[in-house]
């Protein structure tokens, strides 16, 4: 694991030195959350926690780090001595990877001395923002494909090696069945998939010879790229010729077919399907690539395209239509040594969306008895709930909108789990393919209306009565101060 300790904004370190010099290192609570779902989605997917854990575990300033910071001329020796012995000692709670999440919910909660909590802000946001963005995008693409396999093919278009590697990880968690990225496959034990390029076809004397050689090498994974010269007059006929020869030679055609990478994919796939079926290859796969995203896949599905496998690259690995997740990290409370309690803090703004929820919080997910998502409840950690008691939910903005749930009519679970306690990791990250399976179950709790690509239904995200009143109280206190 690389030392990412200096993967931080400079102001985190200058603030740390300010806390150090003023002996102001009280324990604080910070929440990392997002304000809007990406790509106009009705939900998001939490992702990146395993890399956050690795980062925290390896958080230390080595000699080269200290020497570099000294060279900037910004930091004094006593503070550098403190950094030389730095170790994270706080608590971290997080929503597990693969969980469906919504705006304003704490995805990661850090409870630590101010200097420590400040330092980890940038890296946590960098990791969680990126992977949550790509996982959410992948889930949308998978939804559009209606059960067809999605392969992540974006490495060469990703914004650098890390984006390609961890983007592939997130894409598989979000719904892809595999990736073309071999290093990601090795690192995370996820399936690697791919066919061949146009250059393979062009390097042989003719298309048939190229197909024949590829089939000889990979008879059990023979997907042939048919659009190098002429898809319907050359590519598909030559593929059928090779498949016929393989069958006549007694070779089992276990996974075989064609890939389309250009042209009118709906038209070509229908024509190719008819040709393959008439030749006796009704189980041949028709795969497609070519700048796909969830909207184009949805359109092709509507047009009756005969594609059953999709390779999605640029638009997925970069989340091209929405290239940022927009997660933020805000102070929620400061510990008061005199009272032994946390003092809630609130950030105000003329933009209502940017007003934060104060205090030490957790999130409860509420389900109907059939396991479908009903609502999320953001509450203070000292509140106690029981499924054996009725529950009143209300919209924190339009407070007259209320839902009353009778005892026994719902189930609920707490989403935030402990990850670090007193600096020690108490959480073991599942394998990526296990997270993927969990994510699929999570997505299946949502209605199709919430998952639809355009103008999705807004999920109900409510505040507890106690948290709502605390928020109003702090807003009113601020107004009195302003007067």
LOZAVEX-824728 format. One record per residue (C-alpha): residue in three letters; x, z, y. Coordinates in steps of 0.02 Angstrom, whole numbers, plus 50000, padded with zeros to 5 digits. Example, Ala and Ser with C-alpha at 12.3 -4.5 7.8 and 13.67 -1.06 7.14 Angstrom:
// LOZAVEX-824728
vexti rest->ala	u->50615	w->50390	v->49775
vexti rest->ser	u->50684	w->50357	v->49947
END
This chain:
// LOZAVEX-824728
vexti rest->unk	u->50000	w->50000	v->50000
vexti rest->unk	u->50068	w->49952	v->50170
vexti rest->unk	u->50094	w->50086	v->50301
vexti rest->unk	u->49952	w->50050	v->50423
vexti rest->unk	u->49977	w->50204	v->50530
vexti rest->unk	u->50018	w->50102	v->50685
vexti rest->unk	u->49867	w->49989	v->50655
vexti rest->unk	u->49785	w->50070	v->50804
vexti rest->unk	u->49750	w->50039	v->50986
vexti rest->unk	u->49878	w->50112	v->51105
vexti rest->unk	u->49749	w->50219	v->51193
vexti rest->unk	u->49717	w->50316	v->51033
vexti rest->unk	u->49897	w->50377	v->51040
vexti rest->unk	u->49900	w->50408	v->51227
vexti rest->unk	u->49739	w->50510	v->51210
vexti rest->unk	u->49817	w->50604	v->51065
vexti rest->unk	u->49965	w->50651	v->51173
vexti rest->unk	u->49843	w->50707	v->51309
vexti rest->unk	u->49752	w->50820	v->51185
vexti rest->unk	u->49920	w->50885	v->51124
vexti rest->unk	u->49985	w->50926	v->51298
vexti rest->unk	u->49824	w->51013	v->51347
vexti rest->unk	u->49809	w->51109	v->51185
vexti rest->unk	u->49639	w->51025	v->51164
vexti rest->unk	u->49627	w->50991	v->50979
vexti rest->unk	u->49458	w->51065	v->50935
vexti rest->unk	u->49367	w->50995	v->50785
vexti rest->unk	u->49250	w->50852	v->50828
vexti rest->unk	u->49126	w->50739	v->50741
vexti rest->unk	u->49133	w->50551	v->50761
vexti rest->unk	u->49009	w->50425	v->50689
vexti rest->unk	u->49051	w->50245	v->50646
vexti rest->unk	u->48894	w->50138	v->50651
vexti rest->unk	u->48832	w->49966	v->50703
vexti rest->unk	u->48702	w->49928	v->50835
vexti rest->unk	u->48635	w->49762	v->50770
vexti rest->unk	u->48631	w->49677	v->50602
vexti rest->unk	u->48740	w->49520	v->50597
vexti rest->unk	u->48673	w->49342	v->50588
vexti rest->unk	u->48499	w->49398	v->50638
vexti rest->unk	u->48483	w->49483	v->50469
vexti rest->unk	u->48355	w->49617	v->50431
vexti rest->unk	u->48489	w->49729	v->50353
vexti rest->unk	u->48676	w->49744	v->50325
vexti rest->unk	u->48788	w->49790	v->50177
vexti rest->unk	u->48912	w->49935	v->50193
vexti rest->unk	u->49083	w->49879	v->50133
vexti rest->unk	u->49268	w->49923	v->50148
vexti rest->unk	u->49267	w->50107	v->50100
vexti rest->unk	u->49401	w->50089	v->49966
vexti rest->unk	u->49522	w->50018	v->50095
vexti rest->unk	u->49478	w->50158	v->50217
vexti rest->unk	u->49522	w->50283	v->50081
vexti rest->unk	u->49689	w->50197	v->50048
vexti rest->unk	u->49725	w->50199	v->50234
vexti rest->unk	u->49689	w->50385	v->50253
vexti rest->unk	u->49790	w->50429	v->50097
vexti rest->unk	u->49942	w->50338	v->50164
vexti rest->unk	u->49926	w->50395	v->50344
vexti rest->unk	u->50097	w->50455	v->50404
vexti rest->unk	u->50223	w->50412	v->50539
vexti rest->unk	u->50390	w->50364	v->50463
vexti rest->unk	u->50555	w->50359	v->50555
vexti rest->unk	u->50536	w->50178	v->50609
vexti rest->unk	u->50364	w->50217	v->50680
vexti rest->unk	u->50431	w->50364	v->50780
vexti rest->unk	u->50580	w->50262	v->50842
vexti rest->unk	u->50465	w->50123	v->50899
vexti rest->unk	u->50348	w->50242	v->50991
vexti rest->unk	u->50498	w->50324	v->51074
vexti rest->unk	u->50557	w->50152	v->51132
vexti rest->unk	u->50395	w->50124	v->51230
vexti rest->unk	u->50441	w->50264	v->51349
vexti rest->unk	u->50262	w->50331	v->51342
vexti rest->unk	u->50283	w->50479	v->51227
vexti rest->unk	u->50377	w->50642	v->51244
vexti rest->unk	u->50486	w->50718	v->51110
vexti rest->unk	u->50376	w->50867	v->51069
vexti rest->unk	u->50229	w->50751	v->51035
vexti rest->unk	u->50339	w->50635	v->50931
vexti rest->unk	u->50394	w->50788	v->50830
vexti rest->unk	u->50210	w->50825	v->50798
vexti rest->unk	u->50180	w->50646	v->50739
vexti rest->unk	u->50331	w->50654	v->50622
vexti rest->unk	u->50240	w->50790	v->50523
vexti rest->unk	u->50065	w->50717	v->50541
vexti rest->unk	u->49942	w->50728	v->50397
vexti rest->unk	u->49755	w->50700	v->50402
vexti rest->unk	u->49670	w->50868	v->50369
vexti rest->unk	u->49488	w->50832	v->50407
vexti rest->unk	u->49328	w->50786	v->50316
vexti rest->unk	u->49256	w->50612	v->50297
vexti rest->unk	u->49082	w->50569	v->50236
vexti rest->unk	u->49027	w->50390	v->50206
vexti rest->unk	u->48887	w->50282	v->50138
vexti rest->unk	u->48950	w->50205	v->49974
vexti rest->unk	u->48999	w->50023	v->49971
vexti rest->unk	u->48864	w->49901	v->49924
vexti rest->unk	u->48727	w->50006	v->50003
vexti rest->unk	u->48598	w->49920	v->50113
vexti rest->unk	u->48615	w->49994	v->50287
vexti rest->unk	u->48534	w->49978	v->50457
vexti rest->unk	u->48582	w->49999	v->50642
vexti rest->unk	u->48622	w->50171	v->50713
vexti rest->unk	u->48653	w->50248	v->50540
vexti rest->unk	u->48824	w->50332	v->50520
vexti rest->unk	u->48918	w->50223	v->50395
vexti rest->unk	u->49069	w->50338	v->50409
vexti rest->unk	u->49069	w->50514	v->50482
vexti rest->unk	u->49235	w->50595	v->50527
vexti rest->unk	u->49246	w->50784	v->50553
vexti rest->unk	u->49424	w->50828	v->50604
vexti rest->unk	u->49534	w->50897	v->50742
vexti rest->unk	u->49517	w->50784	v->50894
vexti rest->unk	u->49690	w->50707	v->50880
vexti rest->unk	u->49662	w->50658	v->50699
vexti rest->unk	u->49486	w->50593	v->50725
vexti rest->unk	u->49546	w->50490	v->50873
vexti rest->unk	u->49691	w->50411	v->50779
vexti rest->unk	u->49589	w->50343	v->50634
vexti rest->unk	u->49456	w->50259	v->50742
vexti rest->unk	u->49532	w->50086	v->50757
vexti rest->unk	u->49580	w->50060	v->50576
vexti rest->unk	u->49413	w->50123	v->50510
vexti rest->unk	u->49320	w->50002	v->50623
vexti rest->unk	u->49438	w->49859	v->50582
vexti rest->unk	u->49412	w->49881	v->50395
vexti rest->unk	u->49227	w->49922	v->50390
vexti rest->unk	u->49175	w->49794	v->50522
vexti rest->unk	u->49260	w->49649	v->50433
vexti rest->unk	u->49207	w->49683	v->50255
vexti rest->unk	u->49029	w->49735	v->50301
vexti rest->unk	u->49012	w->49572	v->50399
vexti rest->unk	u->49066	w->49462	v->50253
vexti rest->unk	u->48968	w->49560	v->50123
vexti rest->unk	u->48811	w->49541	v->50228
vexti rest->unk	u->48840	w->49355	v->50250
vexti rest->unk	u->48868	w->49333	v->50064
vexti rest->unk	u->48706	w->49424	v->50024
vexti rest->unk	u->48611	w->49304	v->50137
vexti rest->unk	u->48692	w->49153	v->50054
vexti rest->unk	u->48650	w->49222	v->49882
vexti rest->unk	u->48470	w->49253	v->49934
vexti rest->unk	u->48453	w->49073	v->49993
vexti rest->unk	u->48521	w->49011	v->49826
vexti rest->unk	u->48377	w->49095	v->49733
vexti rest->unk	u->48480	w->49153	v->49585
vexti rest->unk	u->48604	w->49009	v->49575
vexti rest->unk	u->48787	w->49057	v->49567
vexti rest->unk	u->48884	w->49064	v->49730
vexti rest->unk	u->49072	w->49042	v->49726
vexti rest->unk	u->49178	w->49098	v->49874
vexti rest->unk	u->49294	w->48954	v->49919
vexti rest->unk	u->49353	w->49002	v->50093
vexti rest->unk	u->49534	w->49060	v->50079
vexti rest->unk	u->49613	w->48911	v->50167
vexti rest->unk	u->49494	w->48931	v->50315
vexti rest->unk	u->49503	w->49122	v->50331
vexti rest->unk	u->49586	w->49196	v->50484
vexti rest->unk	u->49745	w->49244	v->50393
vexti rest->unk	u->49791	w->49315	v->50221
vexti rest->unk	u->49707	w->49485	v->50242
vexti rest->unk	u->49544	w->49406	v->50298
vexti rest->unk	u->49550	w->49293	v->50146
vexti rest->unk	u->49591	w->49431	v->50023
vexti rest->unk	u->49473	w->49566	v->50083
vexti rest->unk	u->49342	w->49438	v->50133
vexti rest->unk	u->49339	w->49377	v->49953
vexti rest->unk	u->49317	w->49557	v->49894
vexti rest->unk	u->49172	w->49584	v->50013
vexti rest->unk	u->49093	w->49417	v->49968
vexti rest->unk	u->49088	w->49462	v->49784
vexti rest->unk	u->49013	w->49632	v->49824
vexti rest->unk	u->48881	w->49545	v->49931
vexti rest->unk	u->48828	w->49424	v->49794
vexti rest->unk	u->48958	w->49292	v->49750
vexti rest->unk	u->48996	w->49271	v->49564
vexti rest->unk	u->49180	w->49236	v->49595
vexti rest->unk	u->49315	w->49174	v->49712
vexti rest->unk	u->49446	w->49037	v->49718
vexti rest->unk	u->49569	w->49167	v->49785
vexti rest->unk	u->49688	w->49206	v->49642
vexti rest->unk	u->49771	w->49353	v->49729
vexti rest->unk	u->49602	w->49433	v->49763
vexti rest->unk	u->49560	w->49406	v->49580
vexti rest->unk	u->49718	w->49498	v->49528
vexti rest->unk	u->49701	w->49639	v->49653
vexti rest->unk	u->49517	w->49678	v->49624
vexti rest->unk	u->49487	w->49615	v->49447
vexti rest->unk	u->49354	w->49491	v->49502
vexti rest->unk	u->49320	w->49319	v->49424
vexti rest->unk	u->49421	w->49172	v->49491
vexti rest->unk	u->49343	w->49000	v->49486
vexti rest->unk	u->49384	w->48823	v->49540
vexti rest->unk	u->49394	w->48641	v->49489
vexti rest->unk	u->49512	w->48513	v->49561
vexti rest->unk	u->49540	w->48422	v->49725
vexti rest->unk	u->49518	w->48241	v->49776
vexti rest->unk	u->49708	w->48228	v->49770
vexti rest->unk	u->49700	w->48250	v->49581
vexti rest->unk	u->49589	w->48096	v->49567
vexti rest->unk	u->49694	w->47995	v->49689
vexti rest->unk	u->49857	w->48035	v->49600
vexti rest->unk	u->49805	w->47938	v->49443
vexti rest->unk	u->49785	w->47750	v->49422
vexti rest->unk	u->49596	w->47766	v->49418
vexti rest->unk	u->49455	w->47894	v->49422
vexti rest->unk	u->49418	w->47888	v->49236
vexti rest->unk	u->49600	w->47926	v->49190
vexti rest->unk	u->49600	w->48074	v->49310
vexti rest->unk	u->49439	w->48142	v->49234
vexti rest->unk	u->49503	w->48115	v->49057
vexti rest->unk	u->49665	w->48209	v->49089
vexti rest->unk	u->49574	w->48354	v->49170
vexti rest->unk	u->49451	w->48365	v->49026
vexti rest->unk	u->49594	w->48368	v->48901
vexti rest->unk	u->49671	w->48515	v->48994
vexti rest->unk	u->49511	w->48615	v->49024
vexti rest->unk	u->49379	w->48565	v->48897
vexti rest->unk	u->49288	w->48732	v->48914
vexti rest->unk	u->49282	w->48729	v->49104
vexti rest->unk	u->49262	w->48545	v->49144
vexti rest->unk	u->49183	w->48522	v->49316
vexti rest->unk	u->49229	w->48350	v->49384
vexti rest->unk	u->49233	w->48306	v->49569
vexti rest->unk	u->49137	w->48142	v->49579
vexti rest->unk	u->49138	w->48090	v->49763
vexti rest->unk	u->49316	w->48028	v->49788
vexti rest->unk	u->49269	w->47842	v->49785
vexti rest->unk	u->49083	w->47814	v->49754
vexti rest->unk	u->48977	w->47955	v->49687
vexti rest->unk	u->48838	w->47858	v->49600
vexti rest->unk	u->48927	w->47694	v->49556
vexti rest->unk	u->49092	w->47769	v->49499
vexti rest->unk	u->49103	w->47958	v->49497
vexti rest->unk	u->48949	w->48005	v->49395
vexti rest->unk	u->48967	w->47859	v->49271
vexti rest->unk	u->49149	w->47903	v->49238
vexti rest->unk	u->49104	w->48086	v->49215
vexti rest->unk	u->48969	w->48037	v->49090
vexti rest->unk	u->49095	w->47928	v->48998
vexti rest->unk	u->49215	w->48074	v->48981
vexti rest->unk	u->49078	w->48194	v->48927
vexti rest->unk	u->49020	w->48068	v->48796
vexti rest->unk	u->49197	w->48050	v->48727
vexti rest->unk	u->49216	w->48239	v->48720
vexti rest->unk	u->49055	w->48257	v->48623
vexti rest->unk	u->49102	w->48117	v->48503
vexti rest->unk	u->49269	w->48203	v->48474
vexti rest->unk	u->49177	w->48361	v->48421
vexti rest->unk	u->49226	w->48460	v->48577
vexti rest->unk	u->49097	w->48592	v->48622
vexti rest->unk	u->49033	w->48565	v->48798
vexti rest->unk	u->49012	w->48749	v->48843
vexti rest->unk	u->49032	w->48739	v->49031
vexti rest->unk	u->49040	w->48566	v->49106
vexti rest->unk	u->48967	w->48459	v->49244
vexti rest->unk	u->49003	w->48381	v->49412
vexti rest->unk	u->49039	w->48436	v->49589
vexti rest->unk	u->48975	w->48351	v->49747
vexti rest->unk	u->49076	w->48378	v->49905
vexti rest->unk	u->49005	w->48252	v->50029
vexti rest->unk	u->48858	w->48142	v->50071
vexti rest->unk	u->48673	w->48179	v->50061
vexti rest->unk	u->48679	w->48320	v->49935
vexti rest->unk	u->48492	w->48323	v->49903
vexti rest->unk	u->48482	w->48135	v->49868
vexti rest->unk	u->48643	w->48126	v->49768
vexti rest->unk	u->48603	w->48277	v->49662
vexti rest->unk	u->48432	w->48207	v->49614
vexti rest->unk	u->48507	w->48039	v->49567
vexti rest->unk	u->48651	w->48122	v->49473
vexti rest->unk	u->48531	w->48236	v->49379
vexti rest->unk	u->48430	w->48088	v->49320
vexti rest->unk	u->48587	w->47996	v->49263
vexti rest->unk	u->48654	w->48147	v->49170
vexti rest->unk	u->48487	w->48183	v->49088
vexti rest->unk	u->48465	w->48003	v->49030
vexti rest->unk	u->48639	w->48009	v->48953
vexti rest->unk	u->48594	w->48166	v->48855
vexti rest->unk	u->48682	w->48294	v->48965
vexti rest->unk	u->48534	w->48393	v->49029
vexti rest->unk	u->48634	w->48555	v->49026
vexti rest->unk	u->48774	w->48486	v->49135
vexti rest->unk	u->48802	w->48587	v->49293
vexti rest->unk	u->48784	w->48506	v->49463
vexti rest->unk	u->48889	w->48602	v->49586
vexti rest->unk	u->48901	w->48570	v->49773
vexti rest->unk	u->49016	w->48616	v->49917
vexti rest->unk	u->49037	w->48535	v->50090
vexti rest->unk	u->49017	w->48659	v->50235
vexti rest->unk	u->48872	w->48753	v->50157
vexti rest->unk	u->48789	w->48908	v->50227
vexti rest->unk	u->48626	w->49000	v->50192
vexti rest->unk	u->48525	w->48885	v->50304
vexti rest->unk	u->48586	w->48723	v->50225
vexti rest->unk	u->48565	w->48793	v->50050
vexti rest->unk	u->48389	w->48847	v->50093
vexti rest->unk	u->48352	w->48674	v->50162
vexti rest->unk	u->48423	w->48588	v->50007
vexti rest->unk	u->48317	w->48701	v->49897
vexti rest->unk	u->48163	w->48653	v->49997
vexti rest->unk	u->48207	w->48469	v->49974
vexti rest->unk	u->48213	w->48492	v->49786
vexti rest->unk	u->48400	w->48467	v->49767
vexti rest->unk	u->48456	w->48479	v->49586
vexti rest->unk	u->48605	w->48589	v->49625
vexti rest->unk	u->48626	w->48749	v->49525
vexti rest->unk	u->48798	w->48807	v->49579
vexti rest->unk	u->48865	w->48820	v->49755
vexti rest->unk	u->49041	w->48832	v->49826
vexti rest->unk	u->49035	w->48909	v->49999
vexti rest->unk	u->49192	w->48917	v->50104
vexti rest->unk	u->49217	w->48914	v->50292
vexti rest->unk	u->49046	w->48973	v->50347
vexti rest->unk	u->49052	w->49121	v->50228
vexti rest->unk	u->49231	w->49184	v->50242
vexti rest->unk	u->49224	w->49176	v->50433
vexti rest->unk	u->49039	w->49218	v->50452
vexti rest->unk	u->49046	w->49070	v->50569
vexti rest->unk	u->48878	w->49095	v->50656
vexti rest->unk	u->48914	w->49280	v->50689
vexti rest->unk	u->49101	w->49317	v->50683
vexti rest->unk	u->49093	w->49503	v->50723
vexti rest->unk	u->48999	w->49651	v->50649
vexti rest->unk	u->49000	w->49753	v->50808
vexti rest->unk	u->49027	w->49925	v->50733
vexti rest->unk	u->49071	w->50067	v->50853
vexti rest->unk	u->49143	w->50243	v->50838
vexti rest->unk	u->49063	w->50375	v->50948
vexti rest->unk	u->49085	w->50560	v->50977
vexti rest->unk	u->48934	w->50657	v->50914
vexti rest->unk	u->48985	w->50842	v->50926
vexti rest->unk	u->49126	w->50961	v->50974
vexti rest->unk	u->49157	w->51128	v->50887
vexti rest->unk	u->49142	w->51283	v->50996
vexti rest->unk	u->49259	w->51419	v->50934
vexti rest->unk	u->49165	w->51555	v->51027
vexti rest->unk	u->48996	w->51521	v->50949
vexti rest->unk	u->49060	w->51447	v->50786
vexti rest->unk	u->48941	w->51301	v->50806
vexti rest->unk	u->48953	w->51117	v->50848
vexti rest->unk	u->48896	w->51070	v->51022
vexti rest->unk	u->48804	w->50902	v->51011
vexti rest->unk	u->48862	w->50763	v->51125
vexti rest->unk	u->48770	w->50607	v->51182
vexti rest->unk	u->48832	w->50446	v->51261
vexti rest->unk	u->48716	w->50376	v->51394
vexti rest->unk	u->48699	w->50199	v->51454
vexti rest->unk	u->48585	w->50092	v->51560
vexti rest->unk	u->48569	w->49990	v->51401
vexti rest->unk	u->48451	w->50091	v->51291
vexti rest->unk	u->48528	w->50018	v->51134
vexti rest->unk	u->48694	w->50102	v->51177
vexti rest->unk	u->48626	w->50279	v->51192
vexti rest->unk	u->48693	w->50374	v->51042
vexti rest->unk	u->48613	w->50500	v->50926
vexti rest->unk	u->48695	w->50672	v->50949
vexti rest->unk	u->48747	w->50806	v->50827
vexti rest->unk	u->48803	w->50822	v->50646
vexti rest->unk	u->48691	w->50699	v->50555
vexti rest->unk	u->48652	w->50628	v->50385
vexti rest->unk	u->48539	w->50489	v->50322
vexti rest->unk	u->48397	w->50498	v->50195
vexti rest->unk	u->48325	w->50344	v->50112
vexti rest->unk	u->48141	w->50352	v->50071
vexti rest->unk	u->48063	w->50248	v->49932
vexti rest->unk	u->47889	w->50211	v->49872
vexti rest->unk	u->47856	w->50267	v->49693
vexti rest->unk	u->47892	w->50090	v->49632
vexti rest->unk	u->48070	w->50105	v->49699
vexti rest->unk	u->48045	w->49993	v->49850
vexti rest->unk	u->48122	w->50038	v->50018
vexti rest->unk	u->48000	w->50126	v->50134
vexti rest->unk	u->48105	w->50194	v->50278
vexti rest->unk	u->48268	w->50279	v->50325
vexti rest->unk	u->48270	w->50449	v->50409
vexti rest->unk	u->48418	w->50501	v->50515
vexti rest->unk	u->48419	w->50692	v->50522
vexti rest->unk	u->48531	w->50838	v->50564
vexti rest->unk	u->48629	w->50907	v->50417
vexti rest->unk	u->48550	w->51080	v->50428
vexti rest->unk	u->48375	w->51009	v->50397
vexti rest->unk	u->48302	w->51030	v->50223
vexti rest->unk	u->48178	w->50910	v->50144
vexti rest->unk	u->48081	w->50912	v->49982
vexti rest->unk	u->47987	w->50773	v->49895
vexti rest->unk	u->47859	w->50908	v->49851
vexti rest->unk	u->47808	w->50922	v->50032
vexti rest->unk	u->47721	w->50796	v->50146
vexti rest->unk	u->47831	w->50697	v->50265
vexti rest->unk	u->47785	w->50632	v->50438
vexti rest->unk	u->47885	w->50484	v->50502
vexti rest->unk	u->47877	w->50413	v->50677
vexti rest->unk	u->47962	w->50275	v->50774
vexti rest->unk	u->48092	w->50351	v->50893
vexti rest->unk	u->48054	w->50221	v->51026
vexti rest->unk	u->47868	w->50191	v->51006
vexti rest->unk	u->47830	w->50370	v->50956
vexti rest->unk	u->47644	w->50343	v->50935
vexti rest->unk	u->47680	w->50240	v->50780
vexti rest->unk	u->47674	w->50366	v->50638
vexti rest->unk	u->47670	w->50364	v->50447
vexti rest->unk	u->47612	w->50513	v->50346
vexti rest->unk	u->47672	w->50525	v->50167
vexti rest->unk	u->47586	w->50646	v->50049
vexti rest->unk	u->47689	w->50756	v->49935
vexti rest->unk	u->47727	w->50664	v->49774
vexti rest->unk	u->47697	w->50493	v->49853
vexti rest->unk	u->47879	w->50456	v->49888
vexti rest->unk	u->48058	w->50489	v->49833
vexti rest->unk	u->48212	w->50512	v->49941
vexti rest->unk	u->48401	w->50521	v->49925
vexti rest->unk	u->48541	w->50564	v->50044
vexti rest->unk	u->48655	w->50417	v->50079
vexti rest->unk	u->48812	w->50499	v->50151
vexti rest->unk	u->48930	w->50568	v->50019
vexti rest->unk	u->49091	w->50670	v->50040
vexti rest->unk	u->49248	w->50564	v->50032
vexti rest->unk	u->49383	w->50680	v->50103
vexti rest->unk	u->49370	w->50869	v->50115
vexti rest->unk	u->49508	w->50962	v->50208
vexti rest->unk	u->49617	w->50808	v->50197
vexti rest->unk	u->49601	w->50785	v->50009
vexti rest->unk	u->49509	w->50638	v->49933
vexti rest->unk	u->49361	w->50693	v->49827
vexti rest->unk	u->49286	w->50520	v->49797
vexti rest->unk	u->49335	w->50386	v->49672
vexti rest->unk	u->49292	w->50209	v->49720
vexti rest->unk	u->49201	w->50108	v->49586
vexti rest->unk	u->49271	w->49942	v->49527
vexti rest->unk	u->49219	w->49793	v->49632
vexti rest->unk	u->49107	w->49718	v->49498
vexti rest->unk	u->49019	w->49886	v->49480
vexti rest->unk	u->48993	w->49891	v->49669
vexti rest->unk	u->48925	w->49714	v->49658
vexti rest->unk	u->48797	w->49768	v->49527
vexti rest->unk	u->48747	w->49918	v->49632
vexti rest->unk	u->48728	w->49806	v->49786
vexti rest->unk	u->48613	w->49690	v->49690
vexti rest->unk	u->48502	w->49838	v->49645
vexti rest->unk	u->48504	w->49895	v->49826
vexti rest->unk	u->48450	w->49724	v->49888
vexti rest->unk	u->48310	w->49718	v->49760
vexti rest->unk	u->48233	w->49872	v->49842
vexti rest->unk	u->48200	w->49767	v->49997
vexti rest->unk	u->48049	w->49656	v->50021
vexti rest->unk	u->48074	w->49468	v->50037
vexti rest->unk	u->48007	w->49486	v->50214
vexti rest->unk	u->48154	w->49598	v->50258
vexti rest->unk	u->48277	w->49480	v->50174
vexti rest->unk	u->48212	w->49315	v->50243
vexti rest->unk	u->48338	w->49218	v->50344
vexti rest->unk	u->48239	w->49192	v->50504
vexti rest->unk	u->48141	w->49324	v->50599
vexti rest->unk	u->48150	w->49455	v->50460
vexti rest->unk	u->48036	w->49605	v->50453
vexti rest->unk	u->48115	w->49755	v->50541
vexti rest->unk	u->48146	w->49902	v->50428
vexti rest->unk	u->48085	w->50072	v->50487
vexti rest->unk	u->48231	w->50180	v->50542
vexti rest->unk	u->48166	w->50347	v->50604
vexti rest->unk	u->48238	w->50506	v->50679
vexti rest->unk	u->48187	w->50677	v->50617
vexti rest->unk	u->48080	w->50777	v->50737
vexti rest->unk	u->48223	w->50899	v->50766
vexti rest->unk	u->48350	w->50762	v->50803
vexti rest->unk	u->48227	w->50671	v->50916
vexti rest->unk	u->48195	w->50830	v->51017
vexti rest->unk	u->48382	w->50863	v->51031
vexti rest->unk	u->48409	w->50688	v->51096
vexti rest->unk	u->48272	w->50706	v->51227
vexti rest->unk	u->48339	w->50877	v->51278
vexti rest->unk	u->48514	w->50809	v->51309
vexti rest->unk	u->48445	w->50662	v->51406
vexti rest->unk	u->48344	w->50778	v->51516
vexti rest->unk	u->48494	w->50893	v->51543
vexti rest->unk	u->48594	w->50744	v->51602
vexti rest->unk	u->48456	w->50693	v->51722
vexti rest->unk	u->48455	w->50868	v->51798
vexti rest->unk	u->48644	w->50861	v->51822
vexti rest->unk	u->48627	w->50692	v->51908
vexti rest->unk	u->48497	w->50763	v->52029
END
